[in-house]
Amino acid sequence: MLSAPEITEINALIAEIEKLIKPTSEIGARDKATLTSLLKANKETKVLKCFACKREYSDAIVLHFMKEKGVAKNRFHMKSQTSVYVLN
């Protein structure tokens, strides 16, 4: 179970991410260095925006946007990562 400060931290990050989410967005969690090289290798043209977070929070944040907002999970997503990213 999450404590009150942890919930506050997650909610602040969710509010920040919500500002960027569009119907065609994709969300996931991955460390930034690996993600940028994967996107470059796959010639991804979408714009990347990363948000630093604790490993324990990344899955909860991605799951929130998938269930509550209907955002698609990106194929490069991995569990327990140091950042959450949005591709627009």
Secondary structure as UniProt FT lines:
FT   HELIX           4..18
FT   TURN            19..20
FT   TURN            23..24
FT   STRAND          26..29
FT   HELIX           32..41
FT   TURN            42..43
FT   STRAND          48..52
FT   HELIX           55..68
FT   STRAND          72..73
FT   TURN            75..76
FT   STRAND          83..87
//
